[in-house]
Amino acid sequence: MSHADHHAAWRWAAVLCSALLILAAPRPDGITPQSWHLLAIFTATIVGSIARPVPAAAVVFLGVAALALFNVLAPRDALGGYADPIVWLVLCAFFMSRGVLKTGLGRRIAYLFIRAIGHSSLGLAYALISTDTLLAAFVPSNGARAGGIVYPVATSLAEAYDSRPGETARRLGAFLLFAIYQGDVIACSMWWTGQASNALIAKFALDVAKVDFSYGTWILGAVVPGVVMLVLMPLVLYRIFPPDVKHTPGAAQLAREELARMGPMRREERLMLAVFALVAGLWMTTALHHVNYAVVALLGISTLFLTNVLTWEDIVGERAAWDVFIWYGGLVRMAEALGETGITRKFAEYAASMTMDWAWGAALGVLVLIYFYAHYGFASITAHATAMFTPFVVVVMAAGAPAMVAVALLAYASNLSAGLTHYGTTPAPIYFGSRYISQREWWLHGLIISCVSVLVFGTVGLAWWKLLGWW
């Protein structure tokens, strides 16, 4: 058996054992055998998403197949997640990402920011973080934003100042790449479209807490603490992990040259920008026109297709989009079905009994911290949120916390916690794999930045939500 096969066997063993442990455990009163089997398959799917004996989407595909094969759910029910409008919204948003990459609009935005504020290493960090944050408003793939747009620009700038992995990493590259990654985590927390599983989190919030955490509500709650973090984080990192090169006048000149080479905006870029403005505007004003989010997304993609910004080959060839469609649709249905069994409520009742005599503020603080730092055990925001978001929302609300505050803190923490490790979310392996930053540096500085995040969202965030009337 090869080394790779040996590792795969252990991963499959972890998946199967997790299901068998559930099946062997005593079934609580009031929970049907069918519901207990659903929990076993759901648990195995989450463990599989973490251990990854095969890609995450394949794990979910197998989980959906198991639901139907073992008659846990009827075939129509097991496949029902793929008819959910939110799943189609996320699919369309990935096609929007393809348009941003294909037209070059993302690179143009990055170079415009660098030209304006990229005269120092700190300014460069702000410029590239600003690019990622702006793109997060309509590009839900943080992997596409990082890997396809921001990362190549950042490494080119580092190399222009003779900063490469190894002895010269600290000249510029290490600081720049780590700041951009931490900025991406903040951008993910600020926008409903910041990364793919935010839509899933919003659906959990609606199903469990009856809180409509829509596109507009999400950014409204995050805008103040998020902007504070975007300003504060590079300053803190500049202090604890400073670059040797402080001034970068050549970067602004490089941006000017690149923009000159790109020339004026082409028809495709203008159309891409117009469609973005249309879609984002309609998403933010849903309360006025009542057009479903998914219908708005379908309108945007149809416009890009009919104007030839995207071809049908672009759409069917967007592998990342269809990969997300498979795991997302499957998890949506599994999580819904599990919520209907009463198992989550049983867990919440048990956990709530442990904090029964606590003030809701104390219970909220402790439970959010547990939720946040549990991300050390996850290699995916989706796996973390799917496994823990629903029961923690229920427990926090049972302790007396206002529903909006419970949802907001846990939703934003789902994203911010990904900054802890070099495997926390999709772009992390890209940035860590550049070899500019050691694991020790990543974990140490990630922990420090996480403390800042918790402090800002736990003080500025709560004060802002008080003004909004959320509690």
Backbone hydrogen bonds, N-H to C=O, Kabsch-Sander energy under -0.5 kcal/mol:
donor,donor_aa,acceptor,acceptor_aa,energy
6,H,2,S,-2.4
7,H,3,H,-2.1
8,A,4,A,-2.3
9,A,5,D,-2.3
10,W,6,H,-1.8
11,R,7,H,-2.0
12,W,8,A,-2.6
13,A,9,A,-2.3
14,A,10,W,-2.0
15,V,11,R,-1.9
16,L,12,W,-2.7
17,C,13,A,-2.7
18,S,14,A,-1.8
19,A,15,V,-1.4
20,L,16,L,-2.4
21,L,17,C,-2.7
22,I,18,S,-1.4
23,L,19,A,-2.3
24,A,20,L,-2.3
25,A,21,L,-1.1
25,A,22,I,-0.6
31,I,28,P,-1.6
32,T,30,G,-0.5
36,W,32,T,-2.1
37,H,33,P,-2.2
38,L,34,Q,-1.8
39,L,35,S,-2.1
40,A,36,W,-1.9
41,I,37,H,-2.2
42,F,38,L,-2.8
43,T,39,L,-2.9
44,A,40,A,-2.2
45,T,41,I,-2.0
46,I,42,F,-2.2
47,V,43,T,-2.8
48,G,44,A,-2.4
49,S,45,T,-1.8
50,I,46,I,-1.3
51,A,47,V,-3.4
52,R,48,G,-2.5
58,A,55,P,-0.6
59,V,55,P,-1.8
60,V,56,A,-2.2
61,F,57,A,-2.4
62,L,58,A,-2.3
63,G,59,V,-2.1
64,V,60,V,-2.8
65,A,61,F,-2.3
66,A,62,L,-2.3
67,L,63,G,-1.9
68,A,64,V,-1.6
69,L,65,A,-2.9
70,F,66,A,-2.5
71,N,68,A,-1.3
72,V,67,L,-1.8
73,L,67,L,-1.8
77,D,74,A,-0.6
78,A,74,A,-3.0
79,L,75,P,-2.0
80,G,77,D,-1.2
82,Y,79,L,-1.5
83,A,80,G,-1.7
84,D,81,G,-1.4
87,V,84,D,-0.8
88,W,84,D,-1.3
89,L,85,P,-2.2
90,V,86,I,-2.2
91,L,87,V,-1.8
92,C,88,W,-2.5
93,A,89,L,-2.2
94,F,90,V,-1.7
95,F,91,L,-1.4
96,M,92,C,-1.9
97,S,93,A,-1.7
98,R,94,F,-1.8
99,G,95,F,-1.7
100,V,96,M,-2.0
101,L,97,S,-2.2
102,K,98,R,-2.8
103,T,99,G,-2.4
104,G,100,V,-1.0
105,L,100,V,-0.6
106,G,100,V,-1.2
108,R,104,G,-2.1
109,I,105,L,-2.3
110,A,106,G,-2.1
111,Y,107,R,-2.5
112,L,108,R,-2.1
113,F,109,I,-2.0
114,I,110,A,-2.3
115,R,111,Y,-2.5
116,A,112,L,-1.6
117,I,113,F,-2.7
118,G,114,I,-2.2
121,S,246,K,-2.0
124,L,120,S,-2.6
125,A,121,S,-1.9
126,Y,122,L,-2.3
127,A,123,G,-2.5
128,L,124,L,-2.5
129,I,125,A,-2.4
130,S,126,Y,-2.5
131,T,127,A,-1.8
132,D,128,L,-2.1
133,T,129,I,-2.6
134,L,130,S,-2.4
135,L,131,T,-2.4
136,A,132,D,-1.8
137,A,134,L,-1.4
138,F,135,L,-1.9
139,V,135,L,-1.9
142,N,140,P,-1.0
145,R,141,S,-2.3
146,A,142,N,-2.4
147,G,143,G,-2.9
148,G,144,A,-1.8
149,I,144,A,-0.5
149,I,145,R,-1.0
150,V,145,R,-2.7
151,Y,146,A,-2.8
153,V,149,I,-1.0
154,A,150,V,-2.6
155,T,151,Y,-2.6
156,S,152,P,-1.7
157,L,153,V,-2.0
158,A,154,A,-2.3
159,E,155,T,-2.5
160,A,156,S,-1.7
161,Y,157,L,-0.8
161,Y,158,A,-1.0
162,D,159,E,-1.9
163,S,158,A,-2.2
164,R,162,D,-0.7
166,G,435,R,-0.6
169,A,166,G,-1.4
171,R,168,T,-1.5
172,L,168,T,-0.5
172,L,169,A,-0.6
174,A,169,A,-2.7
176,L,172,L,-2.6
177,L,173,G,-2.8
178,F,174,A,-2.1
179,A,175,F,-2.5
180,I,176,L,-2.2
181,Y,177,L,-2.2
182,Q,178,F,-2.5
183,G,179,A,-2.3
184,D,180,I,-2.2
185,V,181,Y,-1.9
186,I,182,Q,-1.6
187,A,183,G,-2.7
188,C,184,D,-2.6
189,S,185,V,-1.5
190,M,186,I,-1.4
191,W,187,A,-1.4
194,G,191,W,-2.0
196,A,140,P,-0.8
198,N,195,Q,-1.9
199,A,196,A,-0.8
201,I,197,S,-2.4
202,A,198,N,-2.5
203,K,199,A,-1.8
204,F,200,L,-2.3
205,A,201,I,-2.4
206,L,202,A,-1.9
207,D,203,K,-2.7
208,V,204,F,-2.9
209,A,204,F,-0.5
209,A,205,A,-1.6
210,K,205,A,-0.5
210,K,206,L,-0.7
211,V,205,A,-1.7
212,D,210,K,-0.5
213,F,211,V,-1.4
214,S,212,D,-1.8
218,W,214,S,-3.0
219,I,215,Y,-1.8
220,L,216,G,-2.1
221,G,217,T,-2.3
222,A,218,W,-1.6
223,V,219,I,-2.1
226,G,222,A,-2.9
227,V,223,V,-2.1
228,V,224,V,-2.2
229,M,225,P,-2.2
230,L,226,G,-2.5
231,V,227,V,-2.0
232,L,228,V,-2.7
233,M,229,M,-3.0
235,L,231,V,-0.7
236,V,232,L,-2.5
237,L,233,M,-2.7
238,Y,234,P,-2.5
239,R,235,L,-1.2
240,I,236,V,-2.2
241,F,237,L,-2.9
244,D,170,R,-2.0
245,V,171,R,-3.0
246,K,244,D,-0.6
248,T,119,H,-1.6
251,A,248,T,-1.4
252,A,248,T,-0.8
253,Q,249,P,-1.4
254,L,250,G,-2.5
255,A,251,A,-2.4
256,R,252,A,-2.1
257,E,253,Q,-2.3
258,E,254,L,-2.5
259,L,255,A,-2.6
260,A,256,R,-2.3
261,R,257,E,-2.2
262,M,258,E,-2.2
263,G,259,L,-1.7
270,R,266,R,-2.4
271,L,267,R,-2.5
272,M,268,E,-2.4
273,L,269,E,-2.6
274,A,270,R,-2.3
275,V,271,L,-2.7
276,F,272,M,-2.3
277,A,273,L,-2.3
278,L,274,A,-2.4
279,V,275,V,-3.0
280,A,276,F,-3.0
281,G,277,A,-2.1
282,L,278,L,-2.4
283,W,279,V,-2.6
284,M,280,A,-2.1
285,T,281,G,-0.9
286,T,283,W,-0.9
288,L,285,T,-1.7
289,H,285,T,-1.4
290,H,286,T,-3.0
296,V,292,N,-2.1
297,A,293,Y,-2.2
298,L,294,A,-2.6
299,L,295,V,-2.3
300,G,296,V,-2.2
301,I,297,A,-2.3
302,S,298,L,-2.5
303,T,299,L,-2.2
304,L,300,G,-2.1
305,F,301,I,-2.4
306,L,302,S,-2.9
307,T,303,T,-1.9
308,N,305,F,-1.3
309,V,304,L,-1.8
310,L,304,L,-1.9
315,I,311,T,-1.7
316,V,312,W,-2.6
317,G,313,E,-1.6
318,E,315,I,-1.0
319,R,317,G,-1.8
321,A,318,E,-0.6
322,W,318,E,-1.6
323,D,319,R,-2.3
324,V,320,A,-2.2
325,F,321,A,-2.3
326,I,322,W,-1.9
327,W,323,D,-1.9
328,Y,324,V,-3.1
329,G,325,F,-2.1
330,G,326,I,-1.6
331,L,327,W,-2.3
332,V,328,Y,-2.5
333,R,329,G,-1.6
334,M,330,G,-2.3
335,A,331,L,-2.8
336,E,332,V,-2.1
337,A,333,R,-2.8
338,L,334,M,-2.5
339,G,335,A,-2.1
340,E,336,E,-1.4
341,T,337,A,-0.6
341,T,338,L,-1.1
342,G,338,L,-0.6
342,G,339,G,-0.5
343,I,338,L,-0.6
344,T,338,L,-0.5
346,K,342,G,-1.9
347,F,343,I,-2.3
348,A,344,T,-2.5
349,E,345,R,-2.4
350,Y,346,K,-2.0
351,A,347,F,-2.9
352,A,348,A,-3.1
353,S,349,E,-1.3
354,M,350,Y,-0.6
354,M,351,A,-1.1
355,T,351,A,-0.6
355,T,352,A,-0.9
356,M,353,S,-0.7
358,W,355,T,-1.5
363,A,359,A,-2.2
364,L,360,W,-2.7
365,G,361,G,-2.3
366,V,362,A,-2.4
367,L,363,A,-2.4
368,V,364,L,-2.4
369,L,365,G,-1.9
370,I,366,V,-2.2
371,Y,367,L,-2.5
372,F,368,V,-2.9
373,Y,369,L,-2.5
374,A,370,I,-1.2
375,H,372,F,-1.4
376,Y,373,Y,-1.3
377,G,374,A,-2.1
378,F,375,H,-1.9
384,H,380,S,-1.9
385,A,381,I,-2.9
386,T,382,T,-2.9
387,A,383,A,-2.0
388,M,384,H,-2.2
389,F,385,A,-2.0
390,T,385,A,-0.6
392,F,388,M,-2.0
393,V,389,F,-2.6
394,V,390,T,-2.3
395,V,391,P,-2.4
396,V,392,F,-2.7
397,M,393,V,-2.4
398,A,394,V,-2.2
399,A,395,V,-1.4
400,G,397,M,-1.6
401,A,396,V,-1.9
406,A,402,P,-2.4
407,V,403,A,-2.6
408,A,404,M,-2.6
409,L,405,V,-2.6
410,L,406,A,-1.9
411,A,407,V,-2.7
412,Y,408,A,-2.7
413,A,409,L,-2.2
414,S,410,L,-1.7
415,N,411,A,-0.8
415,N,412,Y,-0.7
416,L,412,Y,-2.6
417,S,413,A,-2.2
418,A,415,N,-1.6
419,G,416,L,-1.6
420,L,417,S,-1.7
424,G,421,T,-0.9
428,A,425,T,-1.7
430,I,426,T,-0.5
431,Y,427,P,-2.3
432,F,428,A,-3.1
433,G,429,P,-2.2
434,S,431,Y,-0.8
435,R,432,F,-1.9
436,Y,431,Y,-0.5
442,W,438,S,-2.5
443,W,439,Q,-2.8
444,L,440,R,-2.4
445,H,441,E,-2.4
446,G,442,W,-2.4
447,L,443,W,-1.9
448,I,444,L,-1.8
449,I,445,H,-2.5
450,S,446,G,-2.0
451,C,447,L,-1.7
452,V,448,I,-1.6
453,S,449,I,-2.4
454,V,450,S,-2.7
455,L,451,C,-2.2
456,V,452,V,-2.8
457,F,453,S,-2.7
458,G,454,V,-1.8
459,T,455,L,-0.9
459,T,456,V,-0.6
460,V,456,V,-1.0
461,G,456,V,-2.0
462,L,457,F,-0.6
463,A,459,T,-2.5
464,W,460,V,-2.5
465,W,461,G,-2.6
466,K,462,L,-1.7
467,L,463,A,-1.7
468,L,464,W,-1.7
469,G,465,W,-0.5
469,G,466,K,-0.9
470,W,465,W,-2.9
471,W,465,W,-0.6
